[in-house]
Amino acid sequence: MTFGSALRPYFAAPCFLAPWFLALVFGALLPNRASAASITLRPSKDNTIFGPAPAGEANLSNGAGAFLFAGGSGQARILRSLVAFNPREIPAGAAINSVTLTFTINTPLNNANTVRLHRLLADWGEGSSVGAAGGGGGAPATNGDATWNARFFNTQNWTTPGGDFSATVSASQPVRGQSGTATFSTAGMTADVQAWMNNPASNFGWILVAQDETGPAVRFGSREGPAAPSLVIDYTVGGGGGTAPTFTAGPASQSVIAGGIVTFSATATGNPPPSFQWQKNGAPIPGATSATLTLAGVSAADAATYTVVASNSAGNATSAPAILTVSAPPDGGPVTARLSNLSVRTAMVSDQILIVGFSVSGGSRSILVRGVGPTLARFGVGDAMADPRLELYDASSARVAQNDDWGNATALSAAFSSVGAFALVDGSKDAAFLQSIDGTHTVQLRGTGAGVALVELYDSGTGNTPRLTNVSARSQVGRGDDILIVGFVIVGSGTKNILIRAVGPRLADLGVGGVLADPKLDVFRADAAAAVASNDNWDGPLAPTFAAVGAFSLTPGSRDAALVAPLTPGLYTVQVSGINNTTGEALVELYEIP
């Protein structure tokens, strides 16, 4: 039986995913507001950028216009706004207690949408462009303007069209009506401003992204208008009222076989919320600034002592050391690259079922399967699924395993550590099981209610025979934050050729409605900013490869996407989006090529 034939549950039960990200952001604690001063700021710059359809509108802007927009224009445009503030009058070392951002609503119609704030990750410009009439149509960009494609028109482009910004939502607010104000004030925004105070070079402001970018745009006054946005920052000088970081959980020492994957994690409290910097043998690790540190394709050179420093304006603290021990494979032979795991994070509605497929070749392999809900709250996910349930089905659709609550099982805790998975909260209603797998299976995750859930598959064995050879997930592909993103890991050494497909049009032949008409496929490595491989429409010469790995055929000349990528050990994401911002159902598949 081919892997494709075992995926029939995908074509019967739709599932809708939100983006999955390799690192989760821990939630911030609400700060102490005692003895605080405050300051009110106007934007130092703001702008609106316009989506790429119809043709040519990627070069529209509204830098000097009187309004800011977020949402859809009704003319196949997507509108996003950028806004930045310069808190230079706040003394260095101040603790940021709270921030409140207020916009004046100025919408000609009674439009309504939910607007999300994300922290921008790159600098951008405000030129002299002014859109005609209300500005919703934009104007040709002037030199230095931010546009959909460019951070500075005619000079520098965004890495990702539409803006380079954090996937984490700093704030979200429904906006309705023709007038009034929209106010954003969250712990996430406080953490953003504190990070800018700690490192002013990282202050690029926020981007305003509508939750429904096909829905009506809402309009606010800009800094050039009569009612400019305002940012009120409440702070404490010199850290008075702030609290130095304290670790509530530190990284644990671990042992791993060469070629494997390991994750260290830590939690720390403080006011303001602390930032993190991981160290190897006392030296900072470049780019390792989240609450978790993941190493894939571990080698003897990674054996070391690891610590993490938590810092804020009130002080810093260093965790207890964690020692990583790296051992040789049991047979002493070389470890070659192989697929290790797949992770999919999804926001599910009540009674929805998420189905993930996978296959093990060469015999039986012990696979760790997890359905994480409640523990996600530890990582700042406020709407985590309360009680996920897992079921495992074989190729004949017979249920062979299930779990509701993982029950603090000792064997499971040991398995989490051995594969580099983060720990689950003791006594939580997260689900997990270990199962010996041979052949093709599907995992179904269900919940007693709506919420965000994370499905993970880990190959818990070593060596290449048997091994995990293919994995897949089907999802509704949206726009912006709601494109389909699936994470996976390559472990071992050397290079592994992986067939990756984003199937849209072909699904219609299999009875799926509302498919993504023209999927685009991008593969990113966690330590690289640019895509390592991309494809829009697949090439005919790949057809023999599909047959060789047991994948179902694609229609010649279809707009499905597929590529073969030679990948070295590391953490990767597959991102699937629709050409011209189209949406629909798509299936992501990864096949190891022998």
Residue, then its C-alpha position, 0 to 999 in steps of 0.5 A: m500500500t502506498f502512503g498516498s492511499a492511506l491518507r483517505p482520512y484527509f479527504a474526509a475530515p477538514c482541518f484548519l491550522a494556524p501557523w506553527f513556529l519552532a519556538l514559543v514565546f513565554g507569556a509576560l507577567l503584569p508589572n508593578r505600577a507603583s511610583a511610576a512616571s509616564i510620558t505621551l508620545r506621537p509617532s516618529k513615523d507611520n505609513t500604509i503598505f498595499g498588497p500586491a494585487p492587482a499588478g503593480e500595486a506592490n509599489l503603492s504607499n501612503g507615507a505622508g497621508a492623513f490616514l492609516f489602514a488595516g484590512g481589505s480595500g474591496q478592490a483586491r488590495i490588502l492594507r497594512s500599516l506601520v507605526a513607530f515611536n521614539p522613547r528617547e526621553i525615557p531615562a536609560g535603565a527604566a523599567i517599563n510598567s505598561v503601555t497604552l496605544t490609542f488610535t482615532i477611528n476615522t472610517p467612512l463606512n461602519n466597517a468592522n474588523t479585528v486589528r492585530l499588532h506585531r513587533l516589526l523586525a526590520d527598519w522601514g521608511e516614510g516617504s512623501s507619497v499621499g494617496a488620493a481622496g481618503g488615501g485607501g488607494g495609495a499612491p506611487a511610492t517615493n524614494g524611501d517609502a515602505t511598500w509591500n515589497a520594500r522597506f525603503f523603496n528603490t533601496q532595500n526590500w523586506t525579506t518577506p513581502g508584506g513586512d518582516f514582523s514577529a509571528t507573536v501577536s503583541a495585541s489584538q483589538p476589535v475595531r468597529g464604527q465610524s468614529g471613536t478610539a481604538t485602544f491597545s494595552t497588553a503585557g506583550m506590548t509592554a515587553d516590546v517597549q522594554a526590549w526597545m529600551n534595553n536595545p534601542a537598535s531593535n526599535f522598528g515599531w509595530i505593524l497593524v494587520a487585520q485578522d480578516e484581510t479579505g474583510p473591510a478595512v478600518r481607518f485611523g488618523s495618522r501622525e499627519g492627520p488632525a488626530a494622531p496616534s498616541l502612545v502612553i508609556d508608564y515607567t519607573v526610573g532606575g528600576g525602582g519598583g522593578t524586580a530582578p529576574t528569578f528562575t522558576a525552572g532551569p535547564a536540565s542536564q541531558s544525554v543524547i546519541a550523536g546525530g540526535i536533537v536536544t532542547f533546553s528550556a527555562t522559565a524566569t520571572g521579573n519586572p519587567p519581563p526578562s530577556f534571555q541569552w544562552q551560553k555554551n561554556g560561558a560564551p554567548i551563543p549568537g541568536a539564542t535569545s528565547a526561553t528554549l534552546t534546540l540543537a539538531g544533528v548534535s555532534a561531539a562538538d556540542a558536548a558542553t555546559y549550557t547556561v542561560v542568563a535572564s536580564n531586565s533593567a533591574g538586574n540579571a540572573t544566571s541559571a544552574p548549569a546543564i551538561l550535555t553529554v553526547s555518545a556514539p551510536p550503539d553500533g559505533g557506525p556513522v549516523t546518516a541524515r534522516l527525518s526525526n519529527l513533525s510538529v503542527r500547531t492549529a487553532m481548532v473549533s469545537d468538534q474539529i478533528l486534526i489528522v496527521g499522517f506518517s509512515v515507518s519503513g524497514g520494520s517497527r520503530s517506537i514513535l512518540v506522539r503528543g497532543v499538547g493543549p494545557t501546557l501551551a499556556r506555560f508558553g503564553v498561549g492564552d486560548a490553549m485547548a483544555d483537554p486534547r485526546l489522541e487516537l492512532y489508526d493503522a492503514s486499515s483504519a483500525r484504531v490501535a492506540q489512544n490517550d486522553d491524559w498522559g498521567n505523569a507516566t515515568a516512561l513518557s517523561a524519559a521519552f520526552s527528554s530523550v527526543g528533545a521535547f519540552a516537558l509537559v506540566d505534571g498532572s495536565k490533561d495533555a495527551a501522549f503515548l509511545q507506540s511501536i509503528d510499522g508501516t503507514h498510520t494516521v493520528q487524530l487529535r480531538g478536543t472537548g472544546a475549541g482551542v489551540a493544540l500542538v500535534e508532535l511526532y518524534d522518532s524515538g529510535t536511533g540509526n536508519t533501519p527502521r526509520l520515519t520516512n514520510v509525514s504529512a498534514r492537511s490544512q486550510v491555507g489563509r493569508g498573512d499569519d494564517i498561511l500553512i506552516v509545518g515544522f520538521v527536523i533532520v538529524g544525523s550527519g551528511t545530507k538527506n534528499i527530501l521530496i516536499r509537496a504542497v498539493g492543492p488542485r489535485l485534491a479536487d480530484l480526490g473529492v475535496g472542495g475549496v482547494l487552494a488553486d495555486p499553492k506556493l511552497d517555501v522551505f526555511r531553515a531556522d538559522a537562515a533568513a532566506a528560503v533554502a528552496s522554493n517552488d510554485n508549479w511542479d516540474g514533470p521530471l519529478a513524476p518518477t520520484f513520486a512513484a518511487v516513494g509511493a506518493f500519489s501522482l499529480t496531474p501533468g501541468s497542474r499548479d500543485a507545487a513540489l520540489v526535492a531539497p538536499l537538507t543537512p541536519g537542522l530545524y526547518t519549516v515548510q510554508v505554503s501560501g496562495i499565489n495572489n493571496t488566494t486561500g483554500e485547502a492544501l496538503v503538505e507532504l514530506y517524503e524521504i528519498p532513499 
